[in-house]
Every structure is written in C-alpha cells, then in structure tokens.
Amino acid sequence: MRITFIDYAEDSLSDRKISKDLIKDAILNPDEIVEGKKARKIAHKLIGDKLLRVIYEIDTKSYIVITAYFTKPKRYFNK
C-alpha cells in the first residue's frame, strides 16, 4: 500500500524535522500499534530514548498520515 500525507502532516513533519523515511518505517515496522480516535491507528516506534508516534488512517489503497511527533516513551508505550 502507498503512504500519503495530508497537508497538515507535510507541514508539521517539516516543522518538527521528522523525515518521511522515519514515518514509513514506523508504519511498516512498528514496535506497537494502538487504536486512536475516529478509527485512526497510532504506530509507535522507539528511536533512541524517544518514542515516535504516527497517527494515520487506512483506506483501501493507502495509509494516510495525519501527523507525527516525538514524545517520552513512558507516557504512551505499552511494551
């Protein structure tokens, strides 16, 4: 499946200096996936001492990235 980015995601990833390669890796090889609001998924990927959270939706042909950000693992990570 393809990975697409809404405009907000494009802007926020640029502002937060998060590469699309990191996003793709988090979605395709997550450490954990949890349920989000509005039937969204959240991919968790540990990178160093930070947790990358990628919020996305799935349609029939692609993953649609809504936003992504780094945070502290202990707040969200369940493993």
PyMOL Python script that loads the backbone (N, CA, C, O; Angstrom):
from pymol import cmd

cmd.read_pdbstr("""\
ATOM      1  N   MET A   1       0.841  -1.192   0.000  1.00  0.00           N
ATOM      2  CA  MET A   1       0.000   0.000   0.000  1.00  0.00           C
ATOM      3  C   MET A   1       0.883   1.252   0.000  1.00  0.00           C
ATOM      4  O   MET A   1       2.009   1.252   0.498  1.00  0.00           O
ATOM      5  N   ARG A   2       0.336   2.289  -0.565  1.00  0.00           N
ATOM      6  CA  ARG A   2       1.029   3.569  -0.600  1.00  0.00           C
ATOM      7  C   ARG A   2       0.919   4.268   0.744  1.00  0.00           C
ATOM      8  O   ARG A   2       0.045   3.955   1.552  1.00  0.00           O
ATOM      9  N   ILE A   3       1.814   5.216   0.973  1.00  0.00           N
ATOM     10  CA  ILE A   3       1.730   6.081   2.144  1.00  0.00           C
ATOM     11  C   ILE A   3       1.602   7.504   1.636  1.00  0.00           C
ATOM     12  O   ILE A   3       2.470   8.000   0.918  1.00  0.00           O
ATOM     13  N   THR A   4       0.499   8.164   2.019  1.00  0.00           N
ATOM     14  CA  THR A   4       0.274   9.542   1.606  1.00  0.00           C
ATOM     15  C   THR A   4       0.212  10.433   2.845  1.00  0.00           C
ATOM     16  O   THR A   4      -0.020   9.956   3.957  1.00  0.00           O
ATOM     17  N   PHE A   5       0.420  11.711   2.640  1.00  0.00           N
ATOM     18  CA  PHE A   5       0.481  12.672   3.742  1.00  0.00           C
ATOM     19  C   PHE A   5      -0.501  13.806   3.470  1.00  0.00           C
ATOM     20  O   PHE A   5      -0.472  14.415   2.401  1.00  0.00           O
ATOM     21  N   ILE A   6      -1.372  14.091   4.442  1.00  0.00           N
ATOM     22  CA  ILE A   6      -2.243  15.253   4.286  1.00  0.00           C
ATOM     23  C   ILE A   6      -1.378  16.507   4.426  1.00  0.00           C
ATOM     24  O   ILE A   6      -0.243  16.429   4.897  1.00  0.00           O
ATOM     25  N   ASP A   7      -1.908  17.653   4.022  1.00  0.00           N
ATOM     26  CA  ASP A   7      -1.144  18.901   4.070  1.00  0.00           C
ATOM     27  C   ASP A   7      -0.647  19.214   5.476  1.00  0.00           C
ATOM     28  O   ASP A   7       0.498  19.629   5.658  1.00  0.00           O
ATOM     29  N   TYR A   8      -1.510  19.014   6.466  1.00  0.00           N
ATOM     30  CA  TYR A   8      -1.101  19.286   7.850  1.00  0.00           C
ATOM     31  C   TYR A   8       0.108  18.433   8.237  1.00  0.00           C
ATOM     32  O   TYR A   8       1.032  18.924   8.885  1.00  0.00           O
ATOM     33  N   ALA A   9       0.104  17.169   7.846  1.00  0.00           N
ATOM     34  CA  ALA A   9       1.232  16.285   8.151  1.00  0.00           C
ATOM     35  C   ALA A   9       2.499  16.784   7.469  1.00  0.00           C
ATOM     36  O   ALA A   9       3.563  16.815   8.087  1.00  0.00           O
ATOM     37  N   GLU A  10       2.395  17.172   6.216  1.00  0.00           N
ATOM     38  CA  GLU A  10       3.559  17.696   5.490  1.00  0.00           C
ATOM     39  C   GLU A  10       4.167  18.876   6.246  1.00  0.00           C
ATOM     40  O   GLU A  10       5.380  18.939   6.446  1.00  0.00           O
ATOM     41  N   ASP A  11       3.315  19.806   6.663  1.00  0.00           N
ATOM     42  CA  ASP A  11       3.788  20.995   7.372  1.00  0.00           C
ATOM     43  C   ASP A  11       4.383  20.655   8.733  1.00  0.00           C
ATOM     44  O   ASP A  11       5.461  21.135   9.086  1.00  0.00           O
ATOM     45  N   SER A  12       3.675  19.826   9.494  1.00  0.00           N
ATOM     46  CA  SER A  12       4.154  19.519  10.840  1.00  0.00           C
ATOM     47  C   SER A  12       5.428  18.687  10.820  1.00  0.00           C
ATOM     48  O   SER A  12       6.294  18.872  11.675  1.00  0.00           O
ATOM     49  N   LEU A  13       5.560  17.773   9.859  1.00  0.00           N
ATOM     50  CA  LEU A  13       6.791  16.987   9.764  1.00  0.00           C
ATOM     51  C   LEU A  13       7.975  17.882   9.431  1.00  0.00           C
ATOM     52  O   LEU A  13       9.072  17.697   9.960  1.00  0.00           O
ATOM     53  N   SER A  14       7.753  18.832   8.569  1.00  0.00           N
ATOM     54  CA  SER A  14       8.808  19.778   8.218  1.00  0.00           C
ATOM     55  C   SER A  14       9.203  20.608   9.436  1.00  0.00           C
ATOM     56  O   SER A  14      10.390  20.762   9.721  1.00  0.00           O
ATOM     57  N   ASP A  15       8.220  21.141  10.152  1.00  0.00           N
ATOM     58  CA  ASP A  15       8.480  21.948  11.352  1.00  0.00           C
ATOM     59  C   ASP A  15       9.196  21.140  12.430  1.00  0.00           C
ATOM     60  O   ASP A  15      10.063  21.665  13.129  1.00  0.00           O
ATOM     61  N   ARG A  16       8.838  19.874  12.565  1.00  0.00           N
ATOM     62  CA  ARG A  16       9.398  19.013  13.617  1.00  0.00           C
ATOM     63  C   ARG A  16      10.650  18.273  13.165  1.00  0.00           C
ATOM     64  O   ARG A  16      11.254  17.528  13.937  1.00  0.00           O
ATOM     65  N   LYS A  17      11.036  18.483  11.910  1.00  0.00           N
ATOM     66  CA  LYS A  17      12.232  17.855  11.351  1.00  0.00           C
ATOM     67  C   LYS A  17      12.194  16.325  11.457  1.00  0.00           C
ATOM     68  O   LYS A  17      13.161  15.687  11.873  1.00  0.00           O
ATOM     69  N   ILE A  18      11.053  15.763  11.068  1.00  0.00           N
ATOM     70  CA  ILE A  18      10.870  14.315  11.046  1.00  0.00           C
ATOM     71  C   ILE A  18      10.819  13.889   9.581  1.00  0.00           C
ATOM     72  O   ILE A  18      10.002  14.395   8.812  1.00  0.00           O
ATOM     73  N   SER A  19      11.681  12.971   9.202  1.00  0.00           N
ATOM     74  CA  SER A  19      11.750  12.561   7.797  1.00  0.00           C
ATOM     75  C   SER A  19      10.610  11.603   7.434  1.00  0.00           C
ATOM     76  O   SER A  19      10.077  10.885   8.279  1.00  0.00           O
ATOM     77  N   LYS A  20      10.267  11.621   6.173  1.00  0.00           N
ATOM     78  CA  LYS A  20       9.247  10.698   5.685  1.00  0.00           C
ATOM     79  C   LYS A  20       9.736   9.256   5.774  1.00  0.00           C
ATOM     80  O   LYS A  20       8.927   8.341   5.932  1.00  0.00           O
ATOM     81  N   ASP A  21      11.024   9.042   5.676  1.00  0.00           N
ATOM     82  CA  ASP A  21      11.562   7.684   5.830  1.00  0.00           C
ATOM     83  C   ASP A  21      11.296   7.136   7.226  1.00  0.00           C
ATOM     84  O   ASP A  21      10.964   5.961   7.378  1.00  0.00           O
ATOM     85  N   LEU A  22      11.440   7.982   8.248  1.00  0.00           N
ATOM     86  CA  LEU A  22      11.125   7.542   9.612  1.00  0.00           C
ATOM     87  C   LEU A  22       9.646   7.205   9.746  1.00  0.00           C
ATOM     88  O   LEU A  22       9.283   6.228  10.401  1.00  0.00           O
ATOM     89  N   ILE A  23       8.803   8.011   9.128  1.00  0.00           N
ATOM     90  CA  ILE A  23       7.354   7.774   9.174  1.00  0.00           C
ATOM     91  C   ILE A  23       7.021   6.440   8.510  1.00  0.00           C
ATOM     92  O   ILE A  23       6.272   5.631   9.058  1.00  0.00           O
ATOM     93  N   LYS A  24       7.582   6.224   7.335  1.00  0.00           N
ATOM     94  CA  LYS A  24       7.326   4.979   6.613  1.00  0.00           C
ATOM     95  C   LYS A  24       7.791   3.773   7.413  1.00  0.00           C
ATOM     96  O   LYS A  24       7.099   2.756   7.465  1.00  0.00           O
ATOM     97  N   ASP A  25       8.958   3.879   8.036  1.00  0.00           N
ATOM     98  CA  ASP A  25       9.470   2.779   8.850  1.00  0.00           C
ATOM     99  C   ASP A  25       8.561   2.509  10.049  1.00  0.00           C
ATOM    100  O   ASP A  25       8.309   1.355  10.394  1.00  0.00           O
ATOM    101  N   ALA A  26       8.075   3.568  10.677  1.00  0.00           N
ATOM    102  CA  ALA A  26       7.186   3.403  11.836  1.00  0.00           C
ATOM    103  C   ALA A  26       5.879   2.715  11.446  1.00  0.00           C
ATOM    104  O   ALA A  26       5.368   1.883  12.195  1.00  0.00           O
ATOM    105  N   ILE A  27       5.341   3.058  10.282  1.00  0.00           N
ATOM    106  CA  ILE A  27       4.085   2.443   9.847  1.00  0.00           C
ATOM    107  C   ILE A  27       4.297   0.994   9.400  1.00  0.00           C
ATOM    108  O   ILE A  27       3.498   0.119   9.734  1.00  0.00           O
ATOM    109  N   LEU A  28       5.357   0.742   8.655  1.00  0.00           N
ATOM    110  CA  LEU A  28       5.581  -0.598   8.102  1.00  0.00           C
ATOM    111  C   LEU A  28       6.247  -1.559   9.079  1.00  0.00           C
ATOM    112  O   LEU A  28       6.082  -2.773   8.959  1.00  0.00           O
ATOM    113  N   ASN A  29       7.002  -1.029  10.051  1.00  0.00           N
ATOM    114  CA  ASN A  29       7.717  -1.860  11.035  1.00  0.00           C
ATOM    115  C   ASN A  29       7.555  -1.293  12.444  1.00  0.00           C
ATOM    116  O   ASN A  29       8.553  -0.989  13.097  1.00  0.00           O
ATOM    117  N   PRO A  30       6.337  -1.148  12.919  1.00  0.00           N
ATOM    118  CA  PRO A  30       6.130  -0.515  14.228  1.00  0.00           C
ATOM    119  C   PRO A  30       6.556  -1.429  15.373  1.00  0.00           C
ATOM    120  O   PRO A  30       6.571  -2.653  15.247  1.00  0.00           O
ATOM    121  N   ASP A  31       6.898  -0.801  16.482  1.00  0.00           N
ATOM    122  CA  ASP A  31       7.117  -1.562  17.712  1.00  0.00           C
ATOM    123  C   ASP A  31       5.785  -1.907  18.355  1.00  0.00           C
ATOM    124  O   ASP A  31       5.673  -2.870  19.114  1.00  0.00           O
ATOM    125  N   GLU A  32       4.771  -1.095  18.035  1.00  0.00           N
ATOM    126  CA  GLU A  32       3.441  -1.293  18.608  1.00  0.00           C
ATOM    127  C   GLU A  32       2.443  -0.465  17.793  1.00  0.00           C
ATOM    128  O   GLU A  32       2.786   0.600  17.281  1.00  0.00           O
ATOM    129  N   ILE A  33       1.223  -0.953  17.679  1.00  0.00           N
ATOM    130  CA  ILE A  33       0.137  -0.173  17.081  1.00  0.00           C
ATOM    131  C   ILE A  33      -1.002  -0.143  18.086  1.00  0.00           C
ATOM    132  O   ILE A  33      -1.402  -1.175  18.626  1.00  0.00           O
ATOM    133  N   VAL A  34      -1.521   1.064  18.330  1.00  0.00           N
ATOM    134  CA  VAL A  34      -2.653   1.221  19.247  1.00  0.00           C
ATOM    135  C   VAL A  34      -3.784   1.917  18.511  1.00  0.00           C
ATOM    136  O   VAL A  34      -3.576   2.567  17.487  1.00  0.00           O
ATOM    137  N   GLU A  35      -4.976   1.770  19.052  1.00  0.00           N
ATOM    138  CA  GLU A  35      -6.155   2.405  18.470  1.00  0.00           C
ATOM    139  C   GLU A  35      -6.196   3.869  18.875  1.00  0.00           C
ATOM    140  O   GLU A  35      -5.938   4.215  20.028  1.00  0.00           O
ATOM    141  N   GLY A  36      -6.521   4.718  17.920  1.00  0.00           N
ATOM    142  CA  GLY A  36      -6.684   6.140  18.188  1.00  0.00           C
ATOM    143  C   GLY A  36      -8.142   6.532  18.099  1.00  0.00           C
ATOM    144  O   GLY A  36      -9.020   5.673  18.027  1.00  0.00           O
ATOM    145  N   LYS A  37      -8.402   7.825  18.104  1.00  0.00           N
ATOM    146  CA  LYS A  37      -9.763   8.349  17.970  1.00  0.00           C
ATOM    147  C   LYS A  37     -10.187   8.310  16.509  1.00  0.00           C
ATOM    148  O   LYS A  37      -9.343   8.289  15.612  1.00  0.00           O
ATOM    149  N   LYS A  38     -11.471   8.300  16.276  1.00  0.00           N
ATOM    150  CA  LYS A  38     -12.053   8.348  14.929  1.00  0.00           C
ATOM    151  C   LYS A  38     -11.534   7.227  14.032  1.00  0.00           C
ATOM    152  O   LYS A  38     -11.272   7.450  12.849  1.00  0.00           O
ATOM    153  N   ALA A  39     -11.385   6.040  14.581  1.00  0.00           N
ATOM    154  CA  ALA A  39     -10.930   4.855  13.838  1.00  0.00           C
ATOM    155  C   ALA A  39      -9.529   5.017  13.266  1.00  0.00           C
ATOM    156  O   ALA A  39      -9.179   4.372  12.278  1.00  0.00           O
ATOM    157  N   ARG A  40      -8.734   5.869  13.882  1.00  0.00           N
ATOM    158  CA  ARG A  40      -7.351   6.048  13.450  1.00  0.00           C
ATOM    159  C   ARG A  40      -6.447   5.067  14.178  1.00  0.00           C
ATOM    160  O   ARG A  40      -6.796   4.546  15.237  1.00  0.00           O
ATOM    161  N   LYS A  41      -5.306   4.831  13.604  1.00  0.00           N
ATOM    162  CA  LYS A  41      -4.281   3.981  14.192  1.00  0.00           C
ATOM    163  C   LYS A  41      -3.111   4.865  14.603  1.00  0.00           C
ATOM    164  O   LYS A  41      -2.890   5.933  14.032  1.00  0.00           O
ATOM    165  N   ILE A  42      -2.363   4.402  15.605  1.00  0.00           N
ATOM    166  CA  ILE A  42      -1.166   5.107  16.031  1.00  0.00           C
ATOM    167  C   ILE A  42      -0.024   4.101  16.067  1.00  0.00           C
ATOM    168  O   ILE A  42      -0.041   3.145  16.842  1.00  0.00           O
ATOM    169  N   ALA A  43       0.961   4.335  15.220  1.00  0.00           N
ATOM    170  CA  ALA A  43       2.149   3.485  15.180  1.00  0.00           C
ATOM    171  C   ALA A  43       3.183   4.065  16.131  1.00  0.00           C
ATOM    172  O   ALA A  43       3.484   5.258  16.092  1.00  0.00           O
ATOM    173  N   HIS A  44       3.721   3.203  16.984  1.00  0.00           N
ATOM    174  CA  HIS A  44       4.777   3.598  17.903  1.00  0.00           C
ATOM    175  C   HIS A  44       6.091   2.995  17.447  1.00  0.00           C
ATOM    176  O   HIS A  44       6.160   1.818  17.095  1.00  0.00           O
ATOM    177  N   LYS A  45       7.138   3.816  17.458  1.00  0.00           N
ATOM    178  CA  LYS A  45       8.472   3.347  17.088  1.00  0.00           C
ATOM    179  C   LYS A  45       9.479   4.007  18.021  1.00  0.00           C
ATOM    180  O   LYS A  45       9.595   5.232  18.060  1.00  0.00           O
ATOM    181  N   LEU A  46      10.212   3.174  18.777  1.00  0.00           N
ATOM    182  CA  LEU A  46      11.260   3.697  19.641  1.00  0.00           C
ATOM    183  C   LEU A  46      12.465   4.072  18.801  1.00  0.00           C
ATOM    184  O   LEU A  46      12.964   3.273  18.009  1.00  0.00           O
ATOM    185  N   ILE A  47      12.922   5.295  18.984  1.00  0.00           N
ATOM    186  CA  ILE A  47      14.107   5.773  18.283  1.00  0.00           C
ATOM    187  C   ILE A  47      14.986   6.428  19.334  1.00  0.00           C
ATOM    188  O   ILE A  47      14.705   7.531  19.804  1.00  0.00           O
ATOM    189  N   GLY A  48      16.053   5.731  19.691  1.00  0.00           N
ATOM    190  CA  GLY A  48      16.893   6.214  20.783  1.00  0.00           C
ATOM    191  C   GLY A  48      16.099   6.227  22.072  1.00  0.00           C
ATOM    192  O   GLY A  48      15.499   5.220  22.448  1.00  0.00           O
ATOM    193  N   ASP A  49      16.092   7.371  22.754  1.00  0.00           N
ATOM    194  CA  ASP A  49      15.348   7.485  24.008  1.00  0.00           C
ATOM    195  C   ASP A  49      13.997   8.177  23.821  1.00  0.00           C
ATOM    196  O   ASP A  49      13.369   8.598  24.792  1.00  0.00           O
ATOM    197  N   LYS A  50      13.553   8.290  22.561  1.00  0.00           N
ATOM    198  CA  LYS A  50      12.269   8.931  22.273  1.00  0.00           C
ATOM    199  C   LYS A  50      11.332   7.967  21.570  1.00  0.00           C
ATOM    200  O   LYS A  50      11.754   6.980  20.968  1.00  0.00           O
ATOM    201  N   LEU A  51      10.056   8.279  21.663  1.00  0.00           N
ATOM    202  CA  LEU A  51       9.021   7.486  21.005  1.00  0.00           C
ATOM    203  C   LEU A  51       8.424   8.314  19.875  1.00  0.00           C
ATOM    204  O   LEU A  51       7.932   9.421  20.097  1.00  0.00           O
ATOM    205  N   LEU A  52       8.472   7.772  18.670  1.00  0.00           N
ATOM    206  CA  LEU A  52       7.816   8.411  17.533  1.00  0.00           C
ATOM    207  C   LEU A  52       6.395   7.881  17.463  1.00  0.00           C
ATOM    208  O   LEU A  52       6.179   6.670  17.411  1.00  0.00           O
ATOM    209  N   ARG A  53       5.433   8.785  17.461  1.00  0.00           N
ATOM    210  CA  ARG A  53       4.021   8.417  17.324  1.00  0.00           C
ATOM    211  C   ARG A  53       3.535   8.925  15.978  1.00  0.00           C
ATOM    212  O   ARG A  53       3.634  10.116  15.683  1.00  0.00           O
ATOM    213  N   VAL A  54       3.011   8.023  15.166  1.00  0.00           N
ATOM    214  CA  VAL A  54       2.498   8.375  13.843  1.00  0.00           C
ATOM    215  C   VAL A  54       1.006   8.072  13.828  1.00  0.00           C
ATOM    216  O   VAL A  54       0.595   6.919  13.956  1.00  0.00           O
ATOM    217  N   ILE A  55       0.204   9.114  13.671  1.00  0.00           N
ATOM    218  CA  ILE A  55      -1.243   8.950  13.632  1.00  0.00           C
ATOM    219  C   ILE A  55      -1.649   8.876  12.163  1.00  0.00           C
ATOM    220  O   ILE A  55      -1.302   9.747  11.365  1.00  0.00           O
ATOM    221  N   TYR A  56      -2.395   7.817  11.817  1.00  0.00           N
ATOM    222  CA  TYR A  56      -2.754   7.616  10.421  1.00  0.00           C
ATOM    223  C   TYR A  56      -4.090   6.904  10.296  1.00  0.00           C
ATOM    224  O   TYR A  56      -4.605   6.325  11.253  1.00  0.00           O
ATOM    225  N   GLU A  57      -4.634   6.966   9.088  1.00  0.00           N
ATOM    226  CA  GLU A  57      -5.854   6.251   8.733  1.00  0.00           C
ATOM    227  C   GLU A  57      -5.515   5.280   7.613  1.00  0.00           C
ATOM    228  O   GLU A  57      -4.504   5.432   6.927  1.00  0.00           O
ATOM    229  N   ILE A  58      -6.359   4.295   7.440  1.00  0.00           N
ATOM    230  CA  ILE A  58      -6.165   3.328   6.374  1.00  0.00           C
ATOM    231  C   ILE A  58      -7.388   3.368   5.466  1.00  0.00           C
ATOM    232  O   ILE A  58      -8.521   3.242   5.929  1.00  0.00           O
ATOM    233  N   ASP A  59      -7.146   3.546   4.162  1.00  0.00           N
ATOM    234  CA  ASP A  59      -8.241   3.370   3.219  1.00  0.00           C
ATOM    235  C   ASP A  59      -7.885   2.182   2.325  1.00  0.00           C
ATOM    236  O   ASP A  59      -6.915   1.477   2.603  1.00  0.00           O
ATOM    237  N   THR A  60      -8.619   1.957   1.301  1.00  0.00           N
ATOM    238  CA  THR A  60      -8.435   0.741   0.508  1.00  0.00           C
ATOM    239  C   THR A  60      -7.100   0.685  -0.226  1.00  0.00           C
ATOM    240  O   THR A  60      -6.614  -0.403  -0.534  1.00  0.00           O
ATOM    241  N   LYS A  61      -6.502   1.838  -0.509  1.00  0.00           N
ATOM    242  CA  LYS A  61      -5.282   1.844  -1.304  1.00  0.00           C
ATOM    243  C   LYS A  61      -4.069   2.457  -0.618  1.00  0.00           C
ATOM    244  O   LYS A  61      -2.963   2.380  -1.152  1.00  0.00           O
ATOM    245  N   SER A  62      -4.248   3.063   0.552  1.00  0.00           N
ATOM    246  CA  SER A  62      -3.097   3.730   1.159  1.00  0.00           C
ATOM    247  C   SER A  62      -3.249   3.945   2.656  1.00  0.00           C
ATOM    248  O   SER A  62      -4.341   3.878   3.221  1.00  0.00           O
ATOM    249  N   TYR A  63      -2.093   4.207   3.273  1.00  0.00           N
ATOM    250  CA  TYR A  63      -2.038   4.723   4.634  1.00  0.00           C
ATOM    251  C   TYR A  63      -2.032   6.238   4.486  1.00  0.00           C
ATOM    252  O   TYR A  63      -1.266   6.777   3.687  1.00  0.00           O
ATOM    253  N   ILE A  64      -2.865   6.924   5.234  1.00  0.00           N
ATOM    254  CA  ILE A  64      -2.943   8.380   5.159  1.00  0.00           C
ATOM    255  C   ILE A  64      -2.421   8.949   6.472  1.00  0.00           C
ATOM    256  O   ILE A  64      -3.065   8.811   7.513  1.00  0.00           O
ATOM    257  N   VAL A  65      -1.260   9.584   6.424  1.00  0.00           N
ATOM    258  CA  VAL A  65      -0.626  10.123   7.619  1.00  0.00           C
ATOM    259  C   VAL A  65      -1.282  11.453   7.979  1.00  0.00           C
ATOM    260  O   VAL A  65      -1.370  12.367   7.160  1.00  0.00           O
ATOM    261  N   ILE A  66      -1.738  11.534   9.226  1.00  0.00           N
ATOM    262  CA  ILE A  66      -2.392  12.734   9.740  1.00  0.00           C
ATOM    263  C   ILE A  66      -1.369  13.643  10.410  1.00  0.00           C
ATOM    264  O   ILE A  66      -1.317  14.842  10.136  1.00  0.00           O
ATOM    265  N   THR A  67      -0.559  13.063  11.289  1.00  0.00           N
ATOM    266  CA  THR A  67       0.503  13.808  11.964  1.00  0.00           C
ATOM    267  C   THR A  67       1.468  12.826  12.611  1.00  0.00           C
ATOM    268  O   THR A  67       1.210  11.623  12.660  1.00  0.00           O
ATOM    269  N   ALA A  68       2.571  13.348  13.101  1.00  0.00           N
ATOM    270  CA  ALA A  68       3.557  12.538  13.816  1.00  0.00           C
ATOM    271  C   ALA A  68       4.366  13.449  14.730  1.00  0.00           C
ATOM    272  O   ALA A  68       4.553  14.632  14.448  1.00  0.00           O
ATOM    273  N   TYR A  69       4.835  12.878  15.815  1.00  0.00           N
ATOM    274  CA  TYR A  69       5.647  13.662  16.751  1.00  0.00           C
ATOM    275  C   TYR A  69       6.436  12.734  17.655  1.00  0.00           C
ATOM    276  O   TYR A  69       6.111  11.556  17.803  1.00  0.00           O
ATOM    277  N   PHE A  70       7.487  13.292  18.261  1.00  0.00           N
ATOM    278  CA  PHE A  70       8.282  12.575  19.248  1.00  0.00           C
ATOM    279  C   PHE A  70       7.778  12.917  20.640  1.00  0.00           C
ATOM    280  O   PHE A  70       7.335  14.037  20.894  1.00  0.00           O
ATOM    281  N   THR A  71       7.849  11.939  21.542  1.00  0.00           N
ATOM    282  CA  THR A  71       7.445  12.146  22.922  1.00  0.00           C
ATOM    283  C   THR A  71       8.254  11.201  23.808  1.00  0.00           C
ATOM    284  O   THR A  71       9.102  10.456  23.317  1.00  0.00           O
ATOM    285  N   LYS A  72       7.991  11.235  25.093  1.00  0.00           N
ATOM    286  CA  LYS A  72       8.644  10.344  26.042  1.00  0.00           C
ATOM    287  C   LYS A  72       7.955   8.975  25.995  1.00  0.00           C
ATOM    288  O   LYS A  72       6.726   8.905  26.034  1.00  0.00           O
ATOM    289  N   PRO A  73       8.720   7.902  25.914  1.00  0.00           N
ATOM    290  CA  PRO A  73       8.117   6.564  25.807  1.00  0.00           C
ATOM    291  C   PRO A  73       7.213   6.191  26.973  1.00  0.00           C
ATOM    292  O   PRO A  73       6.173   5.567  26.766  1.00  0.00           O
ATOM    293  N   LYS A  74       7.584   6.557  28.183  1.00  0.00           N
ATOM    294  CA  LYS A  74       6.809   6.114  29.350  1.00  0.00           C
ATOM    295  C   LYS A  74       5.368   6.638  29.353  1.00  0.00           C
ATOM    296  O   LYS A  74       4.507   6.089  30.043  1.00  0.00           O
ATOM    297  N   ARG A  75       5.114   7.676  28.598  1.00  0.00           N
ATOM    298  CA  ARG A  75       3.757   8.232  28.569  1.00  0.00           C
ATOM    299  C   ARG A  75       2.786   7.383  27.759  1.00  0.00           C
ATOM    300  O   ARG A  75       1.610   7.290  28.110  1.00  0.00           O
ATOM    301  N   TYR A  76       3.266   6.752  26.665  1.00  0.00           N
ATOM    302  CA  TYR A  76       2.372   6.055  25.749  1.00  0.00           C
ATOM    303  C   TYR A  76       2.738   4.611  25.439  1.00  0.00           C
ATOM    304  O   TYR A  76       1.869   3.812  25.091  1.00  0.00           O
ATOM    305  N   PHE A  77       3.990   4.276  25.559  1.00  0.00           N
ATOM    306  CA  PHE A  77       4.463   2.979  25.074  1.00  0.00           C
ATOM    307  C   PHE A  77       4.089   1.860  26.041  1.00  0.00           C
ATOM    308  O   PHE A  77       4.373   1.949  27.236  1.00  0.00           O
ATOM    309  N   ASN A  78       3.454   0.806  25.529  1.00  0.00           N
ATOM    310  CA  ASN A  78       2.928  -0.261  26.377  1.00  0.00           C
ATOM    311  C   ASN A  78       3.811  -1.491  26.450  1.00  0.00           C
ATOM    312  O   ASN A  78       3.486  -2.431  27.175  1.00  0.00           O
ATOM    313  N   LYS A  79       4.917  -1.515  25.722  1.00  0.00           N
ATOM    314  CA  LYS A  79       5.770  -2.713  25.749  1.00  0.00           C
ATOM    315  C   LYS A  79       6.775  -2.636  26.850  1.00  0.00           C
ATOM    316  O   LYS A  79       7.575  -3.556  27.021  1.00  0.00           O
TER     317      LYS A  79
END
""", "prot")
cmd.dss("prot")
cmd.show_as("cartoon", "prot")
cmd.util.cbc("prot")
cmd.orient("prot")
